[in-house]
C-alpha cells in the first residue's frame, strides 16, 4: 500500500492539512437585521416642485404623496416640510 492511496503520509500523518477557519458557524448565532435608513426631510423653497424634489432624492412623486399625506400634489407651499426618505 502506498502512502498516497491511504490518505496518510509518513508516520501516520494526514497528507492534507484541515482547512482552518472553515468551521460551520453556530446555528444559534444570528446576525442582527440591518438598521432601517433614517428618515430624511426637506423644506420647500421657492421654485420647488414635487417632481424635482422626488428626482433629487431618488424617489417618486407618488411616494412623497403617500409619506406626507399630500391632498393635492400640484399645490405645495414654501416652508412645507416633506419626508423624502
Short mmCIF file of the C-alpha atoms (twelve columns), coordinates in Angstrom:
data_MODEL
# 
_entry.id   MODEL 
# 
loop_
_atom_site.group_PDB 
_atom_site.id 
_atom_site.type_symbol 
_atom_site.label_atom_id 
_atom_site.label_alt_id 
_atom_site.label_comp_id 
_atom_site.label_asym_id 
_atom_site.label_seq_id 
_atom_site.Cartn_x 
_atom_site.Cartn_y 
_atom_site.Cartn_z 
_atom_site.pdbx_PDB_model_num 
ATOM 1  C CA . UNK A 1  0.000   0.000  0.000  1 
ATOM 2  C CA . UNK A 2  1.382   3.432  -0.912 1 
ATOM 3  C CA . UNK A 3  1.118   6.498  1.269  1 
ATOM 4  C CA . UNK A 4  -0.876  8.385  -1.392 1 
ATOM 5  C CA . UNK A 5  -3.595  5.757  -1.692 1 
ATOM 6  C CA . UNK A 6  -4.109  5.546  2.046  1 
ATOM 7  C CA . UNK A 7  -4.506  9.318  2.514  1 
ATOM 8  C CA . UNK A 8  -1.813  9.169  5.153  1 
ATOM 9  C CA . UNK A 9  1.763   10.344 4.905  1 
ATOM 10 C CA . UNK A 10 4.831   9.025  6.635  1 
ATOM 11 C CA . UNK A 11 4.426   8.301  10.340 1 
ATOM 12 C CA . UNK A 12 0.612   8.215  10.001 1 
ATOM 13 C CA . UNK A 13 0.176   11.974 9.454  1 
ATOM 14 C CA . UNK A 14 -2.586  13.128 7.048  1 
ATOM 15 C CA . UNK A 15 -1.428  14.270 3.607  1 
ATOM 16 C CA . UNK A 16 -3.729  17.320 3.608  1 
ATOM 17 C CA . UNK A 17 -3.963  19.850 6.374  1 
ATOM 18 C CA . UNK A 18 -7.534  20.534 7.504  1 
ATOM 19 C CA . UNK A 19 -8.859  23.949 6.477  1 
ATOM 20 C CA . UNK A 20 -8.637  26.420 9.331  1 
ATOM 21 C CA . UNK A 21 -11.454 28.883 9.907  1 
ATOM 22 C CA . UNK A 22 -13.929 26.926 7.817  1 
ATOM 23 C CA . UNK A 23 -15.955 25.510 10.674 1 
ATOM 24 C CA . UNK A 24 -19.712 25.856 10.408 1 
ATOM 25 C CA . UNK A 25 -20.989 28.822 12.405 1 
ATOM 26 C CA . UNK A 26 -23.030 28.071 15.480 1 
ATOM 27 C CA . UNK A 27 -26.656 27.865 14.345 1 
ATOM 28 C CA . UNK A 28 -27.790 29.790 17.417 1 
ATOM 29 C CA . UNK A 29 -25.846 32.898 16.413 1 
ATOM 30 C CA . UNK A 30 -27.789 35.156 14.076 1 
ATOM 31 C CA . UNK A 31 -26.823 38.464 12.522 1 
ATOM 32 C CA . UNK A 32 -28.902 41.406 13.613 1 
ATOM 33 C CA . UNK A 33 -31.101 42.770 10.824 1 
ATOM 34 C CA . UNK A 34 -29.731 45.833 9.077  1 
ATOM 35 C CA . UNK A 35 -30.999 49.062 10.570 1 
ATOM 36 C CA . UNK A 36 -33.634 50.831 8.527  1 
ATOM 37 C CA . UNK A 37 -32.326 54.007 6.929  1 
ATOM 38 C CA . UNK A 38 -33.129 57.100 8.940  1 
ATOM 39 C CA . UNK A 39 -35.980 59.229 7.697  1 
ATOM 40 C CA . UNK A 40 -34.928 62.418 5.933  1 
ATOM 41 C CA . UNK A 41 -36.916 65.609 5.494  1 
ATOM 42 C CA . UNK A 42 -36.802 68.519 3.047  1 
ATOM 43 C CA . UNK A 43 -38.231 72.030 3.404  1 
ATOM 44 C CA . UNK A 44 -39.768 73.502 0.256  1 
ATOM 45 C CA . UNK A 45 -38.180 76.646 -1.189 1 
ATOM 46 C CA . UNK A 46 -39.471 78.961 -3.938 1 
ATOM 47 C CA . UNK A 47 -39.496 77.255 -7.336 1 
ATOM 48 C CA . UNK A 48 -39.655 73.680 -5.995 1 
ATOM 49 C CA . UNK A 49 -41.965 71.069 -7.475 1 
ATOM 50 C CA . UNK A 50 -42.731 67.626 -6.089 1 
ATOM 51 C CA . UNK A 51 -41.255 66.046 -9.207 1 
ATOM 52 C CA . UNK A 52 -37.976 67.966 -8.795 1 
ATOM 53 C CA . UNK A 53 -37.818 67.042 -5.087 1 
ATOM 54 C CA . UNK A 54 -38.567 63.387 -5.886 1 
ATOM 55 C CA . UNK A 55 -35.846 63.290 -8.539 1 
ATOM 56 C CA . UNK A 56 -33.317 64.950 -6.215 1 
ATOM 57 C CA . UNK A 57 -33.891 62.291 -3.541 1 
ATOM 58 C CA . UNK A 58 -34.271 59.274 -5.845 1 
ATOM 59 C CA . UNK A 59 -37.924 58.638 -5.109 1 
ATOM 60 C CA . UNK A 60 -41.262 59.219 -6.829 1 
ATOM 61 C CA . UNK A 61 -43.987 61.831 -6.564 1 
ATOM 62 C CA . UNK A 62 -46.418 59.061 -5.581 1 
ATOM 63 C CA . UNK A 63 -44.121 58.008 -2.727 1 
ATOM 64 C CA . UNK A 64 -43.855 61.608 -1.479 1 
ATOM 65 C CA . UNK A 65 -47.643 61.951 -1.642 1 
ATOM 66 C CA . UNK A 66 -48.075 58.728 0.366  1 
ATOM 67 C CA . UNK A 67 -45.431 59.507 3.005  1 
ATOM 68 C CA . UNK A 68 -46.681 63.036 3.556  1 
ATOM 69 C CA . UNK A 69 -50.451 62.740 3.115  1 
ATOM 70 C CA . UNK A 70 -50.462 65.359 0.368  1 
ATOM 71 C CA . UNK A 71 -54.034 66.036 -0.782 1 
ATOM 72 C CA . UNK A 72 -53.134 67.994 -3.933 1 
ATOM 73 C CA . UNK A 73 -49.635 67.326 -5.358 1 
ATOM 74 C CA . UNK A 74 -49.992 70.385 -7.600 1 
ATOM 75 C CA . UNK A 75 -50.150 72.736 -4.610 1 
ATOM 76 C CA . UNK A 76 -47.164 72.884 -2.304 1 
ATOM 77 C CA . UNK A 77 -46.046 75.919 -0.337 1 
ATOM 78 C CA . UNK A 78 -42.707 77.453 0.553  1 
ATOM 79 C CA . UNK A 79 -41.782 76.314 4.046  1 
ATOM 80 C CA . UNK A 80 -43.645 72.988 3.898  1 
ATOM 81 C CA . UNK A 81 -41.587 70.140 5.279  1 
ATOM 82 C CA . UNK A 82 -41.768 66.803 3.468  1 
ATOM 83 C CA . UNK A 83 -40.375 63.393 4.285  1 
ATOM 84 C CA . UNK A 84 -38.156 62.448 1.347  1 
ATOM 85 C CA . UNK A 85 -36.563 59.194 2.597  1 
# 
